[in-house]
């Protein structure tokens, strides 16, 4: 009976042409072999499962093949077969994690002096080399710099930052990259076809996305799914086994946001949670989806920014037409803010539910805020107009009196028709204040954008507020009763100073800020604004002994 061999080993590449997604490294090694410019030591750095150790074995075969050194090892000679079967005496694979001490490196230095038993080169492949101790690295230095001509070192690591600079300077470094989703899908299709596995088309994309750029992980997942299911592998099987979110669900929940369907969005979220999906996974997938919408919005017909299948890209392009870039940025910021809120609360579901509802109401809220801002501006304009009207009437009347050479007028008439210099000063100051407040409201989105470049969380909180009024150089910003957390956060000294600095940069005018919570009832709020307007008018009349006309 032949022992079962897992896909990750069975489909391991055996020559350079079978390596997936690392063309830059393959081309460099091929050119080095062809031009006979081989380094003494190579360092292969990169994430797990992207082909570092497999490439090291292929390089060893290429150097020791009977026809070599060659870029296409024959796979049939004794040297090739021994290296493939991991039984070559001249190609030694060492685990850096379990052979990390100075004693093991001293033994390696002793064995380096002996010539190969039958191969052309003696090759040492040290995996996870970053696990060696500093003493072990120091013991290896001289050997790396001037090894015997028949010795080659190939190091592999996932944490290149832990390797001393003295070692790095003695190696030729090749950085292995995460394998693109489309390349992983292509390799999985070959395995599925050869192994005669029956599955739905979307399964391969879901596996590739879950593997995070690791081909070995993708092959292991496919192997696991083959054992998990009896007949055909469905997308629900993948979702159940891995706990990932189906791509269709992500598109559906985005459609709910587009259609402003809060109930539908919550029902869909509830379905995900009943299926055992983690809220963190849900949130990360939605954030990634809106990132893809940004890329689709920017790239349009150029699909190079999106490493996704064509049918997914087409749906992203279609959905992106329902948003402006500013709206997607706003949604993205809100989702990131949801992650921050989840870390501070015992329940991670509540912030997701609340902000999901907010996303479905976003345009309506913005429209209401704009209406309230326009109404407040109109109220201030109505207060200004009587004062300006009185000043113009007074000037006209004064000219008429001078022309008729009237020598006597009653003090009462003078007080009624000619405001004092104090009234003129007040009338001139109010429009300036109004213009400044108008500048704040008109540039509010710009202020938020500039602030987001410095501190995203503060910009996100401030975007929930609405400029209410200007009192001298104090800008009053109102928040809903439900946004008390926003107000408390922005009141911190460092956040308040930052906001005032951005305001100064945008408006060229120094303003202080104050944050308040709006009245719970909109009727009460309007009444308060009306009372303040009336009290202002009465105070002007009483101060200057004028009369409202």
Secondary structure, DSSP 8 states (H G I E B T S, - for coil): ------HHHHT---SGGG--S-HHHHHHHHHHHHTT---SEEEEE-STTSSHHHHHHHHHHHHHSTT-S-SS--S-SHHHHHHHTT--SSEEEEETTTS-SHHHHHHHHHHHTS--SSSS-EEEEEETGGGS-HHHHHHHHHHHHS--TTEEEEEEES-GGGS-HHHHTTSEEEE-----HHHHHHHHHHHHHHHT--B-HHHHHHHHHHTTT-HHHHHHHHHHHHHH-SS-B-HHHHHHHH----HHHHHHHHHHHHTT-HHHHHHHHHHHHHTT--HHHHHHHHHHHHHHHHHHHHHTT--TT--S-HHHHHHHHHHHTTS-HHHHHHHHHHHHHHHHHHHHSS-HHHHHHHHHHHHHHHHHHHHHHHHHHHHHHHHHHHHHHHHHHHHHHHHHHHHHHHHTT-----HHHHHHH---HHHHHHHHHHHHHHHHHHHHHHTHHHHHHHHHHH-HHHHHHHTT-EEEEEETTEEEEEE-GGGHHHHHHHTSHHHHHHHHHHHHHHHSS--EEEEEE--SSHHHHHHHHHHHHHHHHHHHHHHHT----
